[in-house]
């Protein structure tokens, strides 16, 4: 397919570059003591959001392809929408449909998985994933549907490996989710002969298994050894494990250590052995790729998959809920087809010969590249694009609220001043990553560093006669705690808040204005791409959502 853009009939763009700044997790919520965005001293952001060229955008629910307005946005779907210029049905929505109409159970992958787990030589079915109803990476409702269907189809042995959330849900909510799941398992066991459905292992999502962008392979190794070989502290139940850890630390669920459920003799009740089946029921890709590789790749060399007692890597049938990387084909087997996102902003710009760059630190580098480009790895055109990843520190981010925002800024200014690039995009991760820790003061500090760096970017754009676009992908830092009966509870999850959208154009002379529309109705993240095309001097493709500016 040949891609092309038409020149805008009344606006040729500015002489300098267009820069899009995504302040990850910086939503718009009423000012108050729990709002780190408004509590911070941010004169540059205040000026940007008080100007004529400002509006707010919906960043959750149907506006980013999720099922309902109760579904929080996230960085994956947010960057998909920013880069695609249109709304595509996303993870939860795709899986909901496939489970709702039963299509998931008619796939060859599901049938093969179940076939291996029934009959005289049946293996155990292992279900692994984030254990909550947060809806960002997974939901327990999907887990329960898989469990029940497996039981209905004759599976008698099933082990569930749970990853505590405490990030997209309240910080210490693991016990409630465990109680719900134990009840489902007990009912399944009680209604069938010889069934042994149980929780087998687990740990916090920021401690084991769910690393992303190869930031900390040690997390994946700890999780793999825990789930597969039963390595870790042994408890009689998941409840006992969490209660014990709560008594030993004040950390939230996401940072709890790994655990293994053992029998009365202390032997793990759900190790993974030859002939078993493993299904990763997460549907979001970024924190699913590495553990998928550990299970699936024959030539995997990141860590030794041999157990402490010399148990070899087991020969298992592995599948994901989705294919998490369509270019690298990870995993090879999956239950639901991912959204097919084509004709992205980057593809059009490359077709026009526009040179661009994308930059962030490791934690969000994949968002301004892989997700922005429609879930595609690598460059669209390496001769026209430059992608820069600044390594993240492997620390709890409330201890370093600035993260790498200053380094991202310095590198971005060098790229802008080089004169090589017409378009650039960056992600400042700290509003989200520090916000997820639930630490208000640290998140306030993170916002103030962002403001400091935004001032430097504005100055550079002014010097170059370019345009700066400031926005976010979802809320988080805008609500840091909830309060009930005088008791404050940290809120570590994303929010349903709209996000800011502001244009800083030093050569602005009234040539365009913000379009009419209300957040959540006419305006959402997918409208940004057409707006950027306009600011670069192009008409947007006909099927893109309308630009946020009118001429």
PEQUIZI-V360726 format. One record per pair of residues at least 6 apart in sequence whose C-alpha atoms are under 6 Angstrom apart, sorted by the first residue. I is the first residue (numbers start at 1). J is the second residue. D is the distance in Angstrom with one decimal. If there is no record, write none. Layout:
i,j,d
I,J,D
I,J,D
This chain:
i,j,d
3,348,5.9
6,538,5.7
6,539,5.4
7,538,4.4
7,539,5.8
8,537,5.3
8,538,4.5
8,539,4.8
11,537,5.5
12,537,4.2
13,535,5.4
13,536,4.8
13,537,4.3
14,466,5.7
15,465,5.8
16,464,5.1
16,465,4.6
16,466,3.7
17,422,4.5
17,423,5.4
17,466,4.7
18,423,4.9
18,466,5.7
18,467,4.7
18,468,5.8
19,423,5.9
19,424,4.7
19,425,5.6
19,468,4.8
20,425,4.6
20,469,4.7
21,425,6.0
21,426,5.2
21,470,4.9
22,427,4.7
22,471,5.1
22,472,4.7
23,428,4.9
23,472,4.7
24,428,5.8
24,429,5.1
24,431,5.6
24,432,5.4
24,472,5.3
24,473,5.7
25,431,5.0
25,432,4.2
25,474,5.1
25,475,4.5
25,476,4.6
25,477,5.9
26,431,5.7
26,472,5.8
26,475,5.1
26,477,5.5
27,474,6.0
27,475,3.7
27,478,5.4
27,497,5.5
27,498,5.8
27,499,4.5
28,497,5.7
28,498,5.5
28,499,5.3
29,478,5.7
31,38,5.6
34,479,5.4
34,480,5.0
34,481,5.6
35,478,4.5
35,479,4.9
36,443,6.0
36,444,4.8
36,477,5.6
36,478,5.6
37,478,5.4
40,444,5.0
40,448,5.9
42,448,5.9
42,451,5.3
44,451,5.8
44,455,5.8
53,502,5.7
53,503,5.5
53,514,5.9
54,501,5.7
54,502,4.4
55,501,5.3
56,499,5.5
56,500,4.7
56,501,5.5
56,519,5.7
57,498,5.3
57,499,5.2
57,519,4.9
57,523,5.4
57,524,4.5
58,498,4.7
58,519,5.2
58,520,4.6
58,524,4.4
59,73,5.7
59,474,5.3
59,498,5.8
59,525,6.0
60,72,5.1
60,73,4.0
61,67,5.9
61,68,4.9
61,69,4.3
61,71,4.9
62,68,5.9
63,524,5.9
64,87,5.8
65,87,5.6
65,88,5.2
65,89,4.4
65,90,5.1
66,90,5.7
66,93,5.6
67,93,5.2
72,496,5.4
73,474,5.6
74,474,5.9
75,473,5.9
78,473,4.8
79,371,5.6
79,372,5.0
80,371,5.2
80,372,5.1
80,374,5.7
81,525,5.8
81,526,4.6
82,525,5.5
82,526,5.2
82,528,6.0
82,529,5.9
83,344,5.8
83,345,5.4
83,372,4.5
84,344,4.5
84,345,5.9
85,526,4.4
85,527,5.9
85,529,4.9
85,544,5.2
85,545,6.0
86,526,5.2
86,544,5.5
86,545,5.8
91,283,5.5
98,104,5.1
104,335,6.0
116,122,5.8
117,123,4.6
117,124,5.8
117,155,5.7
118,154,5.9
118,155,5.3
123,275,5.4
123,276,4.5
124,157,5.0
124,158,5.4
124,276,5.0
125,158,4.6
125,277,4.9
126,158,5.7
126,159,4.8
126,160,5.7
126,277,5.9
126,278,4.6
127,160,4.9
127,278,6.0
127,279,5.0
128,161,4.7
128,280,4.8
129,162,5.8
129,163,5.9
129,280,5.7
129,281,5.3
129,282,5.4
130,163,4.6
131,162,5.4
131,163,5.4
131,164,5.6
132,139,5.7
132,140,5.6
133,139,4.4
133,140,5.5
134,168,5.0
134,169,5.5
137,282,5.3
137,283,5.7
137,284,4.8
138,282,4.7
138,283,5.9
156,195,4.3
156,196,5.9
157,196,4.9
157,197,5.7
158,197,4.6
159,197,5.9
159,198,5.2
159,199,5.6
159,200,5.6
159,270,5.6
160,199,4.6
160,200,5.7
161,200,5.6
161,201,4.8
161,202,5.3
162,202,4.6
163,202,5.3
163,203,5.2
163,204,5.5
163,205,5.4
164,203,5.8
164,204,4.6
164,205,5.7
164,253,5.6
164,254,5.7
165,253,6.0
165,254,5.2
166,172,5.8
166,252,6.0
166,253,4.7
166,254,5.0
167,436,5.9
167,492,4.8
167,493,4.9
168,493,3.8
169,493,5.5
170,491,6.0
171,252,4.9
171,253,5.9
172,252,5.4
172,253,5.4
185,197,5.7
189,195,5.1
200,261,5.1
200,269,5.9
200,270,4.8
201,227,5.9
201,259,5.6
201,260,4.4
201,261,5.7
202,258,5.5
202,259,5.4
203,256,5.9
203,257,5.2
203,258,3.9
203,259,6.0
204,253,5.7
204,254,4.2
204,255,5.0
204,256,4.6
204,257,6.0
205,254,4.9
206,254,5.3
206,255,5.5
207,219,5.7
207,255,5.5
208,219,4.2
208,220,5.7
208,222,5.6
208,223,4.6
209,219,5.3
209,220,4.1
209,223,4.4
210,287,4.8
211,287,5.4
212,286,5.5
212,287,4.7
225,231,5.6
226,232,5.9
228,271,5.1
228,272,4.6
229,271,5.4
229,307,5.8
230,268,5.6
230,271,5.5
232,259,5.3
232,260,5.8
233,259,5.1
233,260,5.9
234,259,6.0
234,260,4.7
234,261,5.6
234,262,5.7
235,241,5.7
235,261,5.0
235,262,5.8
236,261,5.5
236,262,5.5
237,261,5.4
261,268,5.7
262,268,4.2
262,269,5.3
273,314,5.1
274,314,4.7
274,315,4.6
274,316,5.8
275,316,5.4
276,316,5.1
277,316,5.5
277,317,4.6
277,318,6.0
278,318,4.8
279,318,5.9
279,319,5.0
279,320,5.6
280,320,4.7
281,321,5.0
283,321,5.5
283,322,5.6
285,324,4.3
305,313,5.6
306,312,4.7
306,313,5.6
319,333,4.8
319,334,4.9
320,334,4.6
321,334,5.4
321,335,5.0
321,336,6.0
322,334,5.1
322,335,5.9
322,336,5.1
322,338,5.9
323,330,5.8
323,331,5.6
323,334,5.6
324,330,5.7
327,376,5.8
327,377,5.8
341,374,5.1
355,384,4.6
355,385,5.8
355,421,5.0
355,422,5.7
356,385,5.0
356,421,5.1
356,422,6.0
356,423,4.7
356,424,5.3
357,385,5.5
357,386,4.6
357,387,5.7
357,424,4.7
358,387,4.9
358,424,5.8
358,425,4.9
358,426,5.7
359,387,5.9
359,388,4.8
359,389,6.0
359,426,4.9
360,389,5.6
360,426,5.7
360,427,5.2
361,389,5.2
361,390,4.2
361,391,5.5
361,392,5.6
362,389,5.9
362,390,6.0
362,391,5.1
362,392,5.1
365,389,5.9
370,376,5.1
370,377,5.2
397,434,5.2
398,434,5.3
398,442,5.4
401,442,5.6
401,446,4.8
402,446,5.3
405,428,5.8
430,446,5.9
431,477,5.6
432,476,5.9
434,443,5.6
435,443,5.6
435,477,5.0
436,492,4.4
437,492,6.0
438,480,5.9
438,490,5.1
438,491,5.8
438,492,4.9
462,506,5.7
467,504,5.8
467,505,4.8
468,503,5.8
468,504,5.0
469,502,5.8
469,503,4.7
470,501,5.6
470,502,5.1
471,500,5.1
471,501,4.6
472,499,5.6
475,494,5.5
475,495,4.8
475,497,5.5
476,494,4.3
476,495,5.3
480,490,6.0
480,491,5.0
481,489,5.4
481,490,4.2
481,491,4.4
482,488,5.7
482,489,5.3
512,550,5.4
512,551,4.4
513,549,5.4
513,550,5.5
514,548,5.8
514,549,4.4
515,548,5.2
515,549,4.9
515,550,5.6
527,545,5.2
527,546,5.8
527,547,5.4
530,540,4.9
530,547,4.7
531,547,4.3
531,548,5.7
533,540,5.8
